[in-house]
Amino acid sequence: MHNEFTAVIENDGQWYIGYCLEVPGANGQGRSLEECKKTLKMPLP
């Protein structure tokens, strides 16, 4: 099964903040765009 979701990534000074509107609680952050993408995931139950 393959799902696709839209991620919103914003630059906030020295940090990138990412979140997914379709999945509550799915978020990430990092000092680079790549680091932010790597940490963008759903929280564990």
Contacts in CASP RR format, 6 or more apart in sequence:
PFRMAT RR
TARGET T0000
AUTHOR 0000-0000-0000
METHOD contacts of the structure
MODEL  1
MHNEFTAVIENDGQWYIGYCLEVPGANGQGRSLEECKKTLKMPLP
5 20 0 8 1.000
5 22 0 8 1.000
5 23 0 8 1.000
5 26 0 8 1.000
6 20 0 8 1.000
6 21 0 8 1.000
6 22 0 8 1.000
7 18 0 8 1.000
7 19 0 8 1.000
7 20 0 8 1.000
7 37 0 8 1.000
7 40 0 8 1.000
8 18 0 8 1.000
8 19 0 8 1.000
8 20 0 8 1.000
8 21 0 8 1.000
9 16 0 8 1.000
9 17 0 8 1.000
9 18 0 8 1.000
9 33 0 8 1.000
9 36 0 8 1.000
9 37 0 8 1.000
9 40 0 8 1.000
10 16 0 8 1.000
10 17 0 8 1.000
10 18 0 8 1.000
14 31 0 8 1.000
15 29 0 8 1.000
15 30 0 8 1.000
15 31 0 8 1.000
16 29 0 8 1.000
16 30 0 8 1.000
16 31 0 8 1.000
16 32 0 8 1.000
16 33 0 8 1.000
16 35 0 8 1.000
16 36 0 8 1.000
17 27 0 8 1.000
17 28 0 8 1.000
17 29 0 8 1.000
17 30 0 8 1.000
17 36 0 8 1.000
18 27 0 8 1.000
18 28 0 8 1.000
18 29 0 8 1.000
18 36 0 8 1.000
18 40 0 8 1.000
19 25 0 8 1.000
19 26 0 8 1.000
19 27 0 8 1.000
19 28 0 8 1.000
19 40 0 8 1.000
20 26 0 8 1.000
20 27 0 8 1.000
20 40 0 8 1.000
23 42 0 8 1.000
25 42 0 8 1.000
25 43 0 8 1.000
26 40 0 8 1.000
26 41 0 8 1.000
26 42 0 8 1.000
26 43 0 8 1.000
27 40 0 8 1.000
28 36 0 8 1.000
28 39 0 8 1.000
28 40 0 8 1.000
28 41 0 8 1.000
29 36 0 8 1.000
29 39 0 8 1.000
30 36 0 8 1.000
30 39 0 8 1.000
END
